[in-house]
C-alpha cells in the first residue's frame, strides 16, 4: 500500500506514476496487492498518478481464451468503477508468463479480443497489455491494446530475447529496488515511462457493489436447482424431454434439448449472466429465464428456419440460445447505444444478416438478451429493470420478450415461475 510516508519517499526520489492492482483474487496472499481504501486519495494528495493493472492468474496458456477475456474485462470494469477511475483510463491486462508465439496466436490474442470487445462495448476505459515484448506487440498489432507495459525484468523470456520494444510501449519494467527508509521504505519494480500513458491523478467517488448477483454456488445448489427447475417445468406441461406434440424419439432425433441439457448450458455461462447482471445492475434470473426456456423449447421448425437464412431463402429468424431475431437485436442494441448503456456504431437494416451471424455465438446472443430486456422496459413504458424491480414488472418484461398479445402474456405467466426458481438460488448464493 502507498501510505503518505511512502508517497513522500517516492516523490522525493523522482517517481511520477504508480501501477496498482484493481483486484486481488486471494483473501490471504499479498493482502495489500489490491488498491486499499484511501490509497488513491494519498496518491492524488502527493501529486502522483496511478495506472491500474488487472490480473487474477494469467501464468499459463490454458488460462487465456475469448470467454476468459470477456469475464476479466467485466470484472476489471467493475473494479475500476469501484475505485473511481475516470473515463479514458487504460487498464493493463496481464500476460505473466513466457508465452510462445503459437500460444499468443491460439490463446492470448483471442483473450484480448474478448477484453477489447467488452471494454469497448461496456465502458469508457481503454485496454493495455502487460507482458513480454512479443506478446505486447502481437496484441497491439491485432488492434486489441492501446498501450503496453513491458515485463523486461524477465530478461530470460524468449518473448523478450531479440524482440524490439513494442511500438506502443508506455512502461518498461527493468529492476526491483527499494525506495525510502523507515516507515517510508517501499520495494518497487522500477519502470521507465515513455509518456504515452500518464495514468490518472484524480478519481471519482467510486461505485457500489452491494446486493449485486454473484456466481452460483454450484457445489451447494446446482443439483437442488436442477430438480426445482425440472419440477416446475413439468408442472406446467414441459417434461424432461419431448413435449409440444413430439414423441420422445422423434424429438430427440430432430435435435431437441432436454431440460437437464438446457440447464447445464445456462450454468456453463453463469459467469456471463453474472457479469451482465452486475454491469447493468439487474437480477440475472431476468436474463437466465428466457434463455433457459428458449433452449428447452427448441424444435425442428427453429432449425428449418435457421437453415433457410443460411441458404439465403429468408432474411431473418429467431436464432441462437435466446432465440432472438436479428432485427430485434438491431433495435435493442441501437436503443442501448442511444441511452449510453453500451458503446458502438449504430446498426442499420443492412447489418441484419451480420447480426444474425453474430447471434450464433452464445456470448453475443446472451449479451443481446440483456440489452433486449432493457429495450423492452422502454417499449412497455416502465422503469428500467433494477435490483428491486417488482414481480409484476418482471413478469411484464418476460412477457414482452415474446412480443405482444395473448401468447406473450401466457409466456410471461410461465416464465415468472421459472424466474422465481432461478432467483431463489441466485439469492441464496449472493447472501452466503
Helices and strands as residue ranges (DSSP letters): H 4-12, E 17-21, H 39-45, E 49-54, G 61-63, H 66-83, E 90-94, H 101-103, I 104-108, H 109-122, E 126-131, H 133-141, E 147-150, E 169-179, G 182-184, E 186-193, H 218-235, H 248-253, H 259-268, H 270-280, H 285-296, H 300-310, H 326-338, G 349-351, H 352-358, H 362-380, H 391-400, H 406-430
